[in-house]
Amino acid sequence: MSHPIPATVPPGATVLPGHAGSAKDIRLQLRSWPEVEAYLARCRGVIVPLGSTEQHGPTGAIGTDALTAEAVALEVGRRTGVLVTPAQAFGMAEHHLGFAGTMSLQPTTLLAVLHDLVLSLARHGFERIYVINGHGGNIATARAAFAQAYGTAAARGLAGAERLRCRLANWFTAAAVMREARELYGDREGHHATPSEIALTLHLEPSLAAKQRPLPEAAPAGPIHGPEDFRRRHPDGRMGSDPYLASADHGARFLELAAAALSDDLAEFLGSDGSEGGAD
Ligand SMILES: [Zn+2]
């Protein structure tokens, strides 16, 4: 198949001449349309941060999953020169709705949002959509959205439909991140409001350290069914985790490990036919 413009860009390449070196410069929000058009002549890849706005235990920030996904995305963008879109800060968090402050999209809503965002990007010629995700509850719906988007791109006859690929990269399940979390926290990493994700927020937003305090043993992770069942089984919102173990220094380390792993994965994604792999 002919491939007139390569989807690939070498890792670390300067995609936007004269503007390399700061996270600001790879933000789509700060580019003009002619700049994006020029970028597309060099690179068909783009990073979409995907988060969630949901409770993270009694001491964690509601925005944890969006803050972390965006921070990792911007760092990956800075390292690779690939554009980063605004974060999609709302995800599928129906099971957290028993806790104040949680804002959720139903699975069908999130599917429609991601589908529409992918189609918008594909229309301009983006062919490698790299979604950096901060929330496990988004995974099934994001995958369904990708499948739906491929079908729609083909049905609409978009020029790049056959080359369109989306990949979901969950920063928190990158092997190096999980290894570090296991070494630092052992079983107390848990499954929700984990010290690893809280550590990253402490690195990003030092004011959050004021919320940190020792907490009683959390209920262990297990099956849940809906928001009421979640709150009954996990009264303070944590699942087996001890976020008091987190520190900003740990967070800086997690950001480095996640950005390194996902930058490698993104470089492979841009250079491949996109049909396999993934950091998740
Ligand atoms: Zn989270």
Boltz pocket constraint, residues with backbone or C-beta under 6 A from the ligand:
constraints:
  - pocket:
      binder: B
      contacts: [[A, 56], [A, 64], [A, 65], [A, 134], [A, 135], [A, 193], [A, 197]]
      max_distance: 6.0
